[in-house]
């Protein structure tokens, strides 16, 4: 990704940044040192959006959920993969 690319964060990217700064400060510090924090946030956001879209369609089709129900369920299943990461181990 070129340095001139503008990465726009949506609510998911902003949520990830807030969560990461609180619960993953070492990871954030490392990404900032490497100049990759914005890119990592954008990738987490875009991967979440892509997977949610696919899963939402699957849930609508296979479980006969409404679009709103399917999207809410998809968020529950995907959010901890990229956005709401588990806290870092304080001891290590």
DSSP file (Angstrom, degrees, kcal/mol; ACC not computed):
  #  RESIDUE AA STRUCTURE BP1 BP2  ACC     N-H-->O    O-->H-N    N-H-->O    O-->H-N    TCO  KAPPA ALPHA  PHI   PSI    X-CA   Y-CA   Z-CA
    1    1 A X              0   0    0      0, 0.0    38,-0.0     0, 0.0     2,-0.0   0.000 360.0 360.0 360.0 127.7    0.0    0.0    0.0
    2    2 A X    >   -     0   0    0      1,-0.1     3,-1.4     2,-0.0     0, 0.0  -0.324 360.0-120.0 -75.5 156.3    1.6    3.3   -1.0
    3    3 A X  T 3  S+     0   0    0      1,-0.3    -1,-0.1     3,-0.0     0, 0.0   0.704 111.8  60.2 -67.3 -19.2    2.2    6.1    1.5
    4    4 A X  T 3  S+     0   0    0      2,-0.1     2,-0.3     0, 0.0    -1,-0.3   0.559  77.8 109.9 -87.7  -7.2   -0.1    8.4   -0.6
    5    5 A X    <   -     0   0    0     -3,-1.4     2,-0.6     1,-0.1     0, 0.0  -0.513  65.6-138.7 -69.6 130.4   -3.1    6.1   -0.2
    6    6 A X        -     0   0    0     -2,-0.3     2,-0.6     2,-0.0    -2,-0.1  -0.824  13.3-157.0 -93.6 122.5   -5.7    7.7    2.0
    7    7 A X        -     0   0    0     -2,-0.6     2,-0.6     2,-0.0    35,-0.0  -0.882   5.2-156.5-103.2 118.8   -7.3    5.2    4.4
    8    8 A X        -     0   0    0     -2,-0.6     2,-0.4    34,-0.0     5,-0.1  -0.827   7.1-146.2 -98.9 123.8  -10.7    6.2    5.6
    9    9 A X        -     0   0    0     -2,-0.6     2,-0.1     4,-0.1    33,-0.1  -0.753  11.8-164.8 -92.5 132.8  -11.9    4.7    8.9
   10   10 A X     >  -     0   0    0     -2,-0.4     4,-2.4    32,-0.1     5,-0.3  -0.227  51.5 -72.5 -92.9-169.7  -15.5    3.9    9.4
   11   11 A X  H  > S+     0   0    0      1,-0.2     4,-2.2     2,-0.2     5,-0.2   0.834 134.3  54.9 -56.6 -32.6  -17.1    3.2   12.8
   12   12 A X  H  > S+     0   0    0      2,-0.2     4,-2.5     1,-0.2    -1,-0.2   0.930 108.8  45.2 -69.9 -44.7  -15.4   -0.2   12.8
   13   13 A X  H  > S+     0   0    0      2,-0.2     4,-2.3     1,-0.2    -2,-0.2   0.896 115.1  47.9 -64.6 -40.1  -12.0    1.2   12.3
   14   14 A X  H  X S+     0   0    0     -4,-2.4     4,-2.2     2,-0.2    -1,-0.2   0.884 111.6  50.5 -67.8 -38.5  -12.5    3.8   14.9
   15   15 A X  H  X S+     0   0    0     -4,-2.2     4,-2.6    -5,-0.3     5,-0.2   0.911 109.9  51.0 -63.4 -43.1  -13.9    1.2   17.3
   16   16 A X  H  X S+     0   0    0     -4,-2.5     4,-3.5     1,-0.2     5,-0.3   0.928 109.2  50.5 -60.6 -45.6  -10.9   -0.9   16.7
   17   17 A X  H  X S+     0   0    0     -4,-2.3     4,-2.5     1,-0.2     5,-0.2   0.933 112.3  46.0 -60.6 -46.0   -8.5    2.0   17.5
   18   18 A X  H  X S+     0   0    0     -4,-2.2     4,-1.6     2,-0.2    -1,-0.2   0.936 117.6  43.9 -61.0 -47.3  -10.3    2.8   20.7
   19   19 A X  H  X S+     0   0    0     -4,-2.6     4,-3.2     1,-0.2     5,-0.4   0.933 114.1  49.0 -65.1 -47.5  -10.3   -0.8   21.8
   20   20 A X  H  X S+     0   0    0     -4,-3.5     4,-3.0     1,-0.2     8,-0.3   0.916 109.2  52.2 -60.6 -44.0   -6.8   -1.6   20.7
   21   21 A X  H  < S+     0   0    0     -4,-2.5    -1,-0.2    -5,-0.3    -2,-0.2   0.870 117.6  39.2 -61.9 -35.4   -5.4    1.5   22.5
   22   22 A X  H  < S+     0   0    0     -4,-1.6     3,-0.3    -5,-0.2    -2,-0.2   0.917 132.7  20.8 -78.7 -44.8   -7.1    0.4   25.7
   23   23 A X  H  < S+     0   0    0     -4,-3.2    65,-2.5     1,-0.2    -3,-0.2   0.596 130.3  37.8-106.4 -13.7   -6.6   -3.3   25.6
   24   24 A X     X  +     0   0    0     -4,-3.0     4,-2.4    -5,-0.4     5,-0.2  -0.317  63.0 148.1-132.1  51.2   -3.6   -3.8   23.3
   25   25 A X  H  > S+     0   0    0     -3,-0.3     4,-2.6     1,-0.2     5,-0.2   0.841  73.8  52.7 -61.2 -34.6   -1.3   -0.9   24.0
   26   26 A X  H  > S+     0   0    0      2,-0.2     4,-2.4     1,-0.2    -1,-0.2   0.926 110.6  47.6 -66.0 -43.2    1.9   -2.9   23.3
   27   27 A X  H  > S+     0   0    0      2,-0.2     4,-2.6     1,-0.2    -2,-0.2   0.922 113.0  48.8 -62.2 -44.2    0.6   -3.9   19.9
   28   28 A X  H  X S+     0   0    0     -4,-2.4     4,-2.8    -8,-0.3     5,-0.2   0.924 110.5  50.8 -61.9 -44.9   -0.5   -0.3   19.1
   29   29 A X  H  X S+     0   0    0     -4,-2.6     4,-2.4     1,-0.2    -1,-0.2   0.912 111.5  48.2 -60.4 -42.2    2.9    1.0   20.2
   30   30 A X  H  X S+     0   0    0     -4,-2.4     4,-2.1     2,-0.2    -2,-0.2   0.933 112.6  47.7 -63.8 -45.8    4.7   -1.5   17.9
   31   31 A X  H  <>S+     0   0    0     -4,-2.6     5,-3.1     1,-0.2     6,-0.7   0.889 112.4  49.7 -63.4 -39.1    2.4   -0.7   15.0
   32   32 A X  H ><5S+     0   0    0     -4,-2.8     3,-0.9     3,-0.2    -1,-0.2   0.911 108.9  52.4 -65.6 -41.6    3.0    3.1   15.5
   33   33 A X  H 3<5S+     0   0    0     -4,-2.4    -2,-0.2     1,-0.3    -1,-0.2   0.891 113.2  44.6 -59.1 -40.0    6.8    2.5   15.7
   34   34 A X  T 3<5S-     0   0    0     -4,-2.1    -1,-0.3    -5,-0.2    -2,-0.2   0.520 112.8-121.3 -82.4  -5.7    6.5    0.7   12.4
   35   35 A X  T < 5S+     0   0    0     -3,-0.9    -3,-0.2    -4,-0.5     4,-0.2   0.787  84.2 110.4  71.0  27.4    4.2    3.4   10.9
   36   36 A X     >< +     0   0    0     -5,-3.1     4,-2.6    -6,-0.2    -4,-0.2   0.295  33.5 103.0-117.9   8.4    1.6    0.7   10.3
   37   37 A X  H  > S+     0   0    0     -6,-0.7     4,-2.7     1,-0.2     5,-0.2   0.949  85.5  45.3 -61.0 -50.1   -1.2    1.5   12.8
   38   38 A X  H  > S+     0   0    0      1,-0.2     4,-2.6     2,-0.2    -1,-0.2   0.911 114.4  49.5 -61.0 -42.1   -3.6    3.2   10.3
   39   39 A X  H  > S+     0   0    0      2,-0.2     4,-2.6     1,-0.2    -1,-0.2   0.912 111.5  48.9 -62.2 -42.7   -3.0    0.4    7.7
   40   40 A X  H  X S+     0   0    0     -4,-2.6     4,-2.3     2,-0.2    -2,-0.2   0.905 112.2  48.3 -65.3 -41.5   -3.7   -2.3   10.4
   41   41 A X  H  X S+     0   0    0     -4,-2.7     4,-2.5    -5,-0.2    -2,-0.2   0.923 112.5  48.7 -63.0 -44.0   -6.9   -0.5   11.5
   42   42 A X  H  X S+     0   0    0     -4,-2.6     4,-2.9    -5,-0.2     5,-0.2   0.915 111.4  49.5 -63.3 -43.3   -8.0   -0.2    7.9
   43   43 A X  H  X S+     0   0    0     -4,-2.6     4,-2.6     2,-0.2     5,-0.3   0.904 111.0  49.8 -63.1 -41.0   -7.3   -3.8    7.2
   44   44 A X  H  X S+     0   0    0     -4,-2.3     4,-2.1     2,-0.2    -2,-0.2   0.921 113.8  46.8 -62.0 -44.0   -9.2   -4.9   10.3
   45   45 A X  H  X S+     0   0    0     -4,-2.5     4,-2.5     2,-0.2    -2,-0.2   0.944 114.9  44.1 -62.5 -50.4  -12.2   -2.7    9.3
   46   46 A X  H  X S+     0   0    0     -4,-2.9     4,-2.5     2,-0.2    -2,-0.2   0.882 113.6  50.0 -68.0 -38.7  -12.3   -3.9    5.7
   47   47 A X  H  X S+     0   0    0     -4,-2.6     4,-2.7    -5,-0.2     5,-0.3   0.911 111.7  49.9 -65.1 -41.4  -11.8   -7.6    6.6
   48   48 A X  H  X S+     0   0    0     -4,-2.1     4,-2.8    -5,-0.3     5,-0.2   0.939 111.8  47.7 -60.3 -47.7  -14.6   -7.3    9.1
   49   49 A X  H  X S+     0   0    0     -4,-2.5     4,-2.2     2,-0.2    -2,-0.2   0.915 113.3  47.9 -61.5 -43.8  -16.9   -5.6    6.6
   50   50 A X  H  X S+     0   0    0     -4,-2.5     4,-2.0     2,-0.2    -2,-0.2   0.942 115.4  43.6 -62.6 -48.6  -16.1   -8.2    3.9
   51   51 A X  H  X S+     0   0    0     -4,-2.7     4,-2.8     1,-0.2     5,-0.2   0.881 112.7  52.6 -67.7 -37.0  -16.7  -11.2    6.2
   52   52 A X  H  X S+     0   0    0     -4,-2.8     4,-2.9    -5,-0.3     5,-0.2   0.909 107.9  51.6 -64.3 -40.5  -19.8   -9.6    7.7
   53   53 A X  H  X S+     0   0    0     -4,-2.2     4,-1.9    -5,-0.2    -2,-0.2   0.940 113.8  43.4 -60.9 -47.3  -21.3   -9.1    4.3
   54   54 A X  H  X S+     0   0    0     -4,-2.0     4,-2.0     1,-0.2    -2,-0.2   0.935 117.0  45.5 -63.6 -47.6  -20.7  -12.8    3.3
   55   55 A X  H  X S+     0   0    0     -4,-2.8     4,-2.9     1,-0.2     5,-0.2   0.877 108.9  56.2 -66.7 -38.0  -21.9  -14.1    6.6
   56   56 A X  H  X S+     0   0    0     -4,-2.9     4,-2.4    -5,-0.2    -1,-0.2   0.932 108.9  46.8 -59.5 -45.9  -25.0  -11.9    6.7
   57   57 A X  H  X S+     0   0    0     -4,-1.9     4,-2.2    -5,-0.2    -1,-0.2   0.903 112.8  50.0 -62.5 -40.5  -26.1  -13.3    3.3
   58   58 A X  H  X S+     0   0    0     -4,-2.0     4,-3.4     2,-0.2     5,-0.4   0.925 111.3  48.0 -63.7 -45.2  -25.4  -16.9    4.5
   59   59 A X  H  X S+     0   0    0     -4,-2.9     4,-2.0     1,-0.2     6,-1.2   0.890 111.0  51.2 -64.6 -39.7  -27.4  -16.4    7.7
   60   60 A X  H  X S+     0   0    0     -4,-2.4     4,-0.5    -5,-0.2    -1,-0.2   0.929 118.6  38.1 -60.3 -44.7  -30.3  -14.8    5.8
   61   61 A X  H  < S+     0   0    0     -4,-2.2    -2,-0.2    -5,-0.2    -3,-0.2   0.943 126.1  32.5 -73.8 -49.7  -30.4  -17.7    3.4
   62   62 A X  H  < S+     0   0    0     -4,-3.4    -3,-0.2    -5,-0.2    -2,-0.2   0.822 130.9  30.1 -84.6 -32.2  -29.7  -20.7    5.7
   63   63 A X  H  < S-     0   0    0     -4,-2.0    -1,-0.2    -5,-0.4    -3,-0.2   0.373  99.0-126.0-109.5   3.8  -31.3  -19.6    8.9
   64   64 A X     <  +     0   0    0     -4,-0.5    -4,-0.2    -5,-0.3     2,-0.2   0.850  52.2 161.3  55.8  38.2  -34.0  -17.5    7.4
   65   65 A X        -     0   0    0     -6,-1.2    -1,-0.2    -9,-0.1    -2,-0.1  -0.530  44.1-107.8 -84.3 155.3  -33.1  -14.4    9.4
   66   66 A X     >  -     0   0    0     -2,-0.2     4,-3.1     1,-0.1     5,-0.3  -0.389  37.2-104.5 -70.3 161.1  -34.1  -10.9    8.5
   67   67 A X  H  > S+     0   0    0      1,-0.2     4,-2.4     2,-0.2     5,-0.2   0.894 123.9  49.4 -54.7 -39.3  -31.3   -8.7    7.2
   68   68 A X  H  > S+     0   0    0      2,-0.2     4,-2.2     1,-0.2    -1,-0.2   0.923 113.0  45.4 -67.3 -44.1  -31.2   -6.9   10.5
   69   69 A X  H  > S+     0   0    0      1,-0.2     4,-2.4     2,-0.2    -2,-0.2   0.918 114.0  49.7 -63.6 -43.2  -31.0  -10.1   12.5
   70   70 A X  H  X S+     0   0    0     -4,-3.1     4,-2.6     1,-0.2    -2,-0.2   0.905 111.2  48.3 -64.3 -42.0  -28.4  -11.6   10.2
   71   71 A X  H  X S+     0   0    0     -4,-2.4     4,-2.4    -5,-0.3    -1,-0.2   0.912 111.7  49.5 -66.2 -41.4  -26.2   -8.5   10.4
   72   72 A X  H  X S+     0   0    0     -4,-2.2     4,-1.9     2,-0.2    -2,-0.2   0.910 113.7  46.4 -62.8 -41.9  -26.4   -8.4   14.2
   73   73 A X  H  X S+     0   0    0     -4,-2.4     4,-1.9     2,-0.2    -2,-0.2   0.906 110.6  52.3 -67.7 -42.0  -25.5  -12.1   14.4
   74   74 A X  H  X S+     0   0    0     -4,-2.6     4,-1.9     1,-0.2     5,-0.3   0.915 108.5  51.3 -60.1 -43.2  -22.7  -11.7   12.0
   75   75 A X  H  X S+     0   0    0     -4,-2.4     4,-2.6     1,-0.2    -1,-0.2   0.920 108.3  51.9 -60.3 -44.2  -21.3   -8.8   14.1
   76   76 A X  H  < S+     0   0    0     -4,-1.9     4,-0.3     1,-0.2    -1,-0.2   0.880 114.4  43.5 -58.9 -38.2  -21.4  -11.0   17.2
   77   77 A X  H  < S+     0   0    0     -4,-1.9    -1,-0.2     1,-0.1    -2,-0.2   0.774 124.2  31.7 -79.5 -27.5  -19.5  -13.8   15.4
   78   78 A X  H >X S+     0   0    0     -4,-1.9     3,-2.2    -5,-0.2     4,-0.8   0.718  91.7  86.6-105.8 -25.7  -16.9  -11.6   13.7
   79   79 A X  H 3X>S+     0   0    0     -4,-2.6     5,-2.9     1,-0.3     4,-1.4   0.787  90.5  49.9 -55.0 -34.7  -16.2   -8.7   16.0
   80   80 A X  H 345S+     0   0    0     -4,-0.3     6,-0.3     3,-0.2    -1,-0.3   0.582  99.0  68.5 -83.4  -7.5  -13.5  -10.4   18.1
   81   81 A X  H <45S-     0   0    0     -3,-2.2    -1,-0.2     4,-0.1    -2,-0.2   0.875 126.8  -6.8 -74.4 -37.0  -11.6  -11.6   15.1
   82   82 A X  H  <5S+     0   0    0     -4,-0.8     3,-0.2    -3,-0.3    -2,-0.2   0.649 136.4  35.5-131.3 -32.0  -10.4   -8.2   14.0
   83   83 A X  T  <5S+     0   0    0     -4,-1.4     2,-1.4    -5,-0.4    -3,-0.2   0.926 115.7  38.6 -97.8 -61.9  -11.9   -5.3   16.0
   84   84 A X  S   <S-     0   0    0     -5,-2.9    -1,-0.2   -65,-0.1     3,-0.1  -0.543  81.5-175.5 -96.0  69.9  -12.4   -6.3   19.6
   85   85 A X        -     0   0    0     -2,-1.4    -4,-0.1    -3,-0.2     3,-0.1  -0.245  33.6 -94.3 -65.5 151.2   -9.3   -8.2   20.1
   86   86 A X        -     0   0    0     -6,-0.3    -1,-0.1     1,-0.1   -63,-0.0  -0.326  52.8 -92.2 -62.5 148.9   -8.6  -10.0   23.4
   87   87 A X        -     0   0    0      1,-0.1   -63,-0.2    -3,-0.1    -1,-0.1  -0.230  43.4-103.4 -61.8 151.9   -6.6   -8.0   25.9
   88   88 A X        -     0   0    0    -65,-2.5     2,-0.6     1,-0.1    -1,-0.1  -0.386  39.5 -99.2 -69.4 153.6   -2.8   -8.4   26.0
   89   89 A X    >   -     0   0    0      1,-0.2     3,-1.9    -2,-0.1    -1,-0.1  -0.671  29.0-148.0 -72.5 118.0   -1.3  -10.5   28.8
   90   90 A X  T 3  S+     0   0    0     -2,-0.6    -1,-0.2     1,-0.3    -2,-0.0   0.707  94.1  54.0 -64.1 -17.2   -0.2   -7.8   31.3
   91   91 A X  T 3         0   0    0      1,-0.1    -1,-0.3    -3,-0.0    -2,-0.0   0.437 360.0 360.0 -95.6   0.1    2.7  -10.1   32.3
   92   92 A X    <         0   0    0     -3,-1.9    -2,-0.2     0, 0.0    -1,-0.1   0.544 360.0 360.0-167.6 360.0    4.1  -10.6   29.0
